[in-house]
Amino acid sequence: MPTQLKGRSTPASVAGKNGYSLISSGKFRQLYATLLKCELLEERLGSSLAHGTKGTPSLMASAVGLTLDLEPEDTVLFTPQIFAANLVKGVPVRTLLCSAAAKESDAVISFARIGALNRASSGESAGLATGAALANKMAKNSKVAVAFMEGGTLALKTCREVLEIASKHKLPVLYVVEAELDRSDEKLLAAFGNLFPVITVDAYDLVAIYRVAQESIARARDGGPTLIACLPYVPDGMSSSAIVNIERYLVGKKLFENSWKDEALAEFNTELGAACLPQSDPLA
């Protein structure tokens, strides 16, 4: 069963009082804390994907920015690469740790019980999301579907027929991929640009991703797919850590407070501690 997320924020909570930003301080804090906790969980699980590897940036910032404000009935399909992003939709830390420690078959059953599908291939993600979007359009319920796809732009070649269906029927769906933007990637993305909007965004810029998400989700609810390509853009002297980048951004805007990190760390450690403790007997 496809993953479903928590409710999105109202427009009032997104629009802030800052003249230079449509994102409120509260939303910045939520974005930062959510990304920090996801990456901490990745590190806890011993994953090398917490900060990405050369040529393959983590989709963690994309997962947080694109799904944080989705509604409960919206559908999102994560891949194993962004396992910890289940925190965004409220899956308890205990459940994630138990699933990670379980055998693969047991983990699939566990995720099915919480309404998540985390072991889908790129083709499966695209197909299931497109099917959900078609059902949403027929129901006229204004819900959207989001598919995260591994394998870079090469994954798009195997899904072209599905994406053409989404374009033809103007389905409310977002497709998210990583891209290197070499010559072949540019040509492929340009080709898909003939079907529907293609937006490129820095894979390590959570603020930019969130803004792209607001635009793309609004377009999808009105009826129309979007392809979002997350680029491993790391200029000389810059960090490939989304956490470092958002901290630098918020400090520059005089919005960052050290208490944000302290509170997020304390909350995560509390959740982690509770998750690692044995279940108490409610009848004891």
C-alpha positions in Angstrom: 0.0 0.0 0.0 1.4 3.4 -0.9 2.7 5.7 1.9 0.4 8.4 3.2 1.7 11.5 4.9 0.6 13.8 7.6 -1.5 16.9 6.9 0.0 19.9 5.2 0.2 23.3 6.8 -2.3 26.0 6.0 -1.2 28.9 3.7 -1.0 31.2 6.8 1.7 29.0 8.3 3.7 28.9 5.1 3.6 32.6 4.4 5.7 34.5 7.0 6.1 38.1 8.0 9.6 38.3 6.6 9.7 40.6 3.5 12.4 38.5 1.8 10.7 35.1 2.3 7.3 33.5 1.9 8.4 30.8 4.4 7.7 31.6 8.1 10.3 31.2 10.8 8.2 28.3 12.2 8.3 26.5 8.9 12.0 27.0 8.6 12.4 25.5 12.0 10.2 22.5 11.1 12.1 21.9 7.9 15.5 22.1 9.7 14.4 19.8 12.6 12.9 17.2 10.3 15.9 17.0 8.1 18.2 16.8 11.1 16.3 13.9 12.7 16.1 12.0 9.4 19.9 12.3 8.9 20.5 11.3 12.5 18.4 8.2 12.0 20.3 7.3 8.8 23.6 7.6 10.8 22.1 5.6 13.6 21.3 2.8 11.1 24.8 3.0 9.8 23.8 4.1 6.4 26.4 5.7 4.1 23.5 7.6 2.4 23.1 10.1 5.2 25.3 12.6 3.3 25.3 10.9 -0.1 28.2 9.5 -2.0 30.2 11.0 -4.9 27.9 11.3 -7.9 24.9 10.1 -6.0 23.6 12.7 -3.6 21.2 11.8 -0.9 17.5 12.4 -1.7 16.9 13.1 2.0 16.5 16.9 1.6 14.2 16.3 -1.4 12.1 13.8 0.5 11.7 16.3 3.4 11.0 19.3 1.3 8.6 17.7 -1.1 6.5 15.7 1.3 6.4 17.8 4.5 3.2 19.6 3.6 1.3 16.8 1.8 -2.1 15.9 3.1 -3.0 12.6 4.7 -4.7 11.2 1.6 -1.9 12.2 -0.7 0.3 9.2 -1.8 4.1 9.1 -1.8 6.4 6.2 -2.7 9.8 6.2 -1.1 12.7 3.9 -2.2 15.1 2.1 0.2 17.6 4.9 -0.4 15.5 7.3 1.6 14.4 4.8 4.3 14.6 7.3 7.2 12.4 9.8 5.5 9.4 7.8 6.9 9.9 10.0 9.9 8.4 12.8 7.8 5.1 11.1 7.7 5.1 10.2 11.4 6.3 6.6 11.4 7.6 5.9 15.0 11.4 5.5 15.4 10.8 2.2 17.1 9.0 0.9 14.0 11.8 2.0 11.7 14.5 0.5 13.9 12.6 -2.8 14.2 12.0 -2.9 10.4 15.7 -2.2 9.7 16.8 -5.0 12.0 14.3 -7.5 10.6 14.7 -9.9 7.7 13.8 -8.3 4.4 10.6 -10.3 4.1 9.6 -9.3 7.6 10.4 -5.7 6.9 8.1 -5.6 3.9 5.2 -7.0 6.1 6.0 -4.5 8.8 5.9 -1.6 6.3 2.7 -2.9 4.8 1.0 -2.7 8.2 1.9 1.0 8.5 0.8 1.8 5.0 4.3 2.3 3.5 5.9 1.0 0.4 9.7 1.4 0.7 11.1 -1.4 -1.5 9.6 -0.4 -4.9 11.9 -0.1 -7.9 11.8 3.1 -10.0 9.5 1.5 -12.5 7.1 0.3 -9.7 7.2 3.7 -8.0 6.3 5.5 -11.2 3.6 3.0 -12.2 2.0 2.9 -8.7 2.1 6.7 -8.4 0.6 7.2 -11.8 -2.2 4.7 -11.0 -2.9 6.5 -7.7 -3.0 9.8 -9.6 -5.4 8.4 -12.2 -7.7 7.2 -9.4 -7.5 10.6 -7.7 -8.4 12.4 -11.0 -11.4 10.1 -11.6 -12.5 10.7 -8.0 -12.0 14.5 -8.4 -10.6 14.7 -4.9 -7.6 17.0 -5.6 -5.2 14.6 -4.1 -1.7 14.1 -5.5 0.9 11.3 -5.8 4.7 11.6 -5.5 7.2 9.0 -6.8 10.8 9.0 -5.8 12.9 7.1 -8.4 16.4 5.7 -8.0 18.8 5.3 -10.9 19.1 8.9 -12.1 17.7 9.9 -15.5 18.3 6.4 -16.8 15.3 5.3 -14.7 13.1 7.7 -16.8 13.8 5.7 -20.0 12.2 2.6 -18.5 9.1 4.6 -17.4 8.5 6.8 -20.5 5.2 5.1 -21.4 3.9 5.7 -17.9 5.0 9.3 -17.9 3.3 9.8 -21.3 0.1 8.5 -19.8 0.4 11.1 -17.0 1.0 13.8 -19.5 -1.9 12.8 -21.8 -4.4 12.7 -19.0 -2.9 15.6 -17.0 -2.6 13.5 -13.9 -1.8 15.0 -10.4 1.6 13.4 -9.9 5.2 14.4 -9.2 8.2 12.3 -10.3 11.4 12.9 -8.5 14.8 11.8 -9.8 18.5 12.5 -9.3 20.4 13.9 -12.3 24.1 14.6 -13.0 23.2 17.0 -15.9 25.8 15.8 -18.3 25.0 16.1 -22.0 22.9 12.9 -22.1 21.0 13.9 -19.0 20.3 17.4 -20.5 18.9 15.9 -23.7 16.7 13.4 -21.8 15.3 16.0 -19.5 14.6 18.3 -22.4 12.7 15.5 -24.2 10.5 15.1 -21.1 10.0 18.8 -21.1 7.8 18.3 -24.1 5.4 16.3 -22.0 5.2 18.5 -18.8 7.2 20.9 -16.7 10.7 19.8 -15.8 12.2 21.6 -12.8 15.9 21.2 -11.7 16.9 22.0 -8.1 20.0 21.6 -6.0 19.7 18.3 -4.1 21.4 19.9 -1.1 19.3 23.1 -0.9 16.3 22.2 1.3 14.8 25.7 1.1 14.9 25.7 -2.7 13.4 22.2 -2.8 10.6 23.3 -0.4 9.7 26.2 -2.7 9.7 24.0 -5.7 7.4 21.6 -3.9 4.8 24.3 -3.1 4.7 25.3 -6.8 4.6 21.8 -8.1 2.0 20.4 -5.6 -0.3 23.4 -6.3 0.0 22.7 -10.1 -0.6 19.0 -9.5 -3.8 19.6 -7.5 -5.1 21.6 -10.5 -4.3 18.7 -12.7 -0.9 18.2 -14.2 2.4 16.2 -13.7 5.8 17.6 -13.0 9.3 16.1 -13.2 11.7 17.3 -10.5 15.4 16.6 -11.1 17.6 16.9 -8.0 21.1 17.9 -9.0 24.3 17.2 -7.1 25.4 20.8 -7.3 28.4 21.4 -5.0 30.4 24.6 -5.9 34.0 24.9 -4.8 34.2 25.6 -1.1 30.6 24.6 -0.5 29.4 21.6 1.5 27.5 18.6 0.2 25.6 18.4 3.4 22.0 19.7 3.3 22.1 20.3 7.0 25.2 22.6 6.8 23.7 24.4 3.8 20.4 25.2 5.5 22.2 26.3 8.7 24.4 28.6 6.6 21.3 30.0 4.8 19.3 30.6 8.0 22.3 32.3 9.7 22.7 34.6 6.8 19.0 35.5 7.0 19.4 36.0 10.8 16.8 33.4 11.4 18.8 30.5 12.9 18.6 29.8 16.6 20.9 27.3 18.3 17.9 26.2 20.4 16.4 24.7 17.2 19.2 22.2 17.0 19.3 21.6 20.8 15.5 20.9 20.9 15.6 18.7 17.8 18.5 16.7 19.2 16.8 16.3 22.6 13.6 15.2 21.0 15.3 12.7 18.7 17.4 11.3 21.6 14.2 10.9 23.6 12.5 9.0 20.8 15.6 6.9 20.2 15.9 6.0 23.8 12.3 5.0 24.0 12.6 3.0 20.8 15.6 1.1 22.2 13.9 0.2 25.5 12.0 -3.1 25.7 8.2 -2.8 25.4 6.6 -2.6 28.8 3.8 -4.9 29.7 0.6 -2.8 29.9 -0.8 -5.3 32.4 2.2 -5.3 34.7 
